[in-house]
Amino acid sequence: MAATVDQVVRPVIVKKVYEAPHAAHHGGAWKVAYADFVTAMMAFFLLMWLLGATTEKQRKALADYFAPTLVKTKQESAGSNGMFGGDSIVSADHYPHRAAQTGTKAITIPRDAKGGRKEASGKERDKARFEKLKQALAKKMQASRELRRLAKNVRFTETREGLRIDLVDEADFSMFVSGTNQMTPDAMRLLDEVSLLVRELPNGLIIRGHTDAAPYARGQGMNNWKLSAERAEITRAIFAQKGVGPDRFLRIEGVADREPYVPKNRFDPRNRRMSITLGWGRE
């Protein structure tokens, strides 16, 4: 009997499917690279934070700690030149850290370490002096009814040069008669008090005269440069009369309107001022 169609053996068809390999980003190499990037960024931002949150001396100490020549620069800083005749940090301590092993000193002691309390630096001493001066001037001005109304015209600013005392003009107060180097009576009284306090300090003085940007209108022989310089010289002369020694004066300058107190408005009356800067002392 002939086989039916259903009884015919059908061929088996095997279909092979080849899958393409995963894309490169499905692997793990990018994770390692990303982790390295994040670690580097974290270290960078940590460094930036340290630079912003530390003082210059602290940064110097950090730099010394990681300096490869630290041992050489710190020799004899551990008491070898002191009264007890100790060793320096490069000497072997001869104390076993483990069996049959001697080590060397790992502690770093600053060269100026002498035991006890460290003396204040020159800048710290100056800051203490300046703070006393500010308090003394504020007390004197509050004690005088005539000077009390001028307290708002005295400004203190710490700069890279030192403590700057600005005696600032206002709409109702001027250090000098307009367009001249003639000091007003109120300014004379104010400058007397400042000069008496400054006289007691050893710091050098920088005196600068400032004007606003309004052009000088009287005659051709005068301008804001010359006017600011003459006002600075008048201020120096008053300080000298009050007993400030000539060796204290470092610079007497007239800068016209080039260093405005109110940069956004060079015609503002507060730009007309006298600046007396007490310089930082040497370390």
C-alpha positions, 0 to 999 in steps of 0.5 A, spaced: 500 500 500 502 506 498 504 511 504 499 517 505 502 524 505 502 524 513 506 517 513 512 521 509 517 522 514 518 530 514 525 532 514 528 535 520 530 542 519 535 545 524 536 553 524 542 556 527 542 563 530 548 566 531 548 572 536 552 578 535 557 580 541 554 585 546 556 592 545 563 594 548 559 599 553 556 593 556 562 590 558 566 592 565 572 596 562 568 603 562 566 602 570 573 602 571 575 608 567 569 612 570 571 610 577 578 613 576 575 619 573 570 620 579 576 618 584 581 624 580 575 629 581 574 627 588 581 628 589 581 635 585 576 638 589 579 636 596 585 639 594 581 646 592 577 645 599 584 645 602 587 651 599 581 655 600 580 653 608 587 653 610 592 659 612 598 660 608 602 657 614 598 651 614 599 650 607 607 651 608 606 646 613 603 641 608 608 642 603 613 641 608 610 634 610 610 632 603 617 635 601 622 629 599 628 633 602 624 634 609 629 630 613 635 635 611 631 641 612 629 639 619 636 636 621 637 638 629 630 640 630 628 635 635 632 638 641 640 636 639 641 643 640 637 644 646 639 644 653 638 637 654 642 635 648 637 630 645 638 627 638 636 630 631 630 626 627 635 623 623 638 619 628 637 612 630 633 611 636 635 604 638 628 602 641 626 596 638 619 596 634 619 589 633 624 583 635 631 585 633 629 591 629 631 598 630 627 604 627 628 611 626 624 617 629 618 618 625 616 625 628 617 631 625 618 637 629 618 644 627 625 648 627 623 653 632 620 648 637 623 650 643 617 647 648 612 651 651 608 656 648 610 658 641 611 666 640 606 669 636 608 671 629 609 678 627 603 679 623 599 676 629 602 681 633 600 687 628 593 684 628 592 685 636 595 692 635 590 694 630 585 691 634 586 695 640 587 701 636 580 700 633 577 699 639 581 705 642 579 710 637 571 708 637 571 709 644 574 716 644 569 718 638 563 715 642 566 719 648 566 726 644 559 729 641 563 732 636 566 726 633 561 721 635 557 724 628 563 722 624 564 715 626 561 713 620 566 716 616 572 712 619 572 705 615 577 699 617 580 694 612 585 689 612 589 689 606 595 685 603 599 692 605 596 692 612 590 695 616 588 701 612 584 707 615 579 710 610 577 717 612 571 718 607 567 724 605 560 724 605 554 728 602 554 732 609 562 731 611 568 733 607 575 732 609 578 738 605 574 744 602 572 743 595 577 743 590 583 745 595 588 742 600 585 746 606 583 741 611 576 742 614 575 743 622 572 737 623 577 733 619 582 736 623 579 734 630 578 727 627 585 726 624 588 729 631 585 723 634 587 718 629 594 721 629 595 720 637 593 713 636 598 711 630 604 715 634 604 709 639 605 704 634 611 702 631 608 700 624 610 704 617 605 708 614 603 709 607 598 715 606 594 716 600 590 722 597 584 720 593 579 724 589 572 722 585 572 723 578 569 730 577 574 734 573 578 739 576 575 746 574 579 751 577 585 753 573 589 749 568 595 749 573 591 744 578 588 737 577 586 731 581 593 728 581 596 734 584 590 735 588 590 728 591 598 728 592 597 735 596 592 733 600 596 726 602 602 731 604 598 735 608 596 729 612 603 727 613 605 734 616 599 733 621 602 726 623 609 729 623 606 735 628 603 730 632 610 726 634 610 721 628 617 720 626 619 721 619 622 714 619 615 711 619 613 714 613 614 709 607 610 712 601 606 719 600 601 718 594 596 721 590 592 717 586 586 721 584 580 717 582 584 711 580 582 707 586 575 708 588 572 706 594 565 705 590 568 703 583 561 703 580 560 710 581 566 714 580 563 720 582 560 718 589 563 723 594 565 717 598 571 716 593 574 722 596 578 720 602 584 720 605 587 713 606 592 711 612 595 704 612 599 701 618 604 696 614 605 689 617 611 689 621 617 684 618 616 677 621 
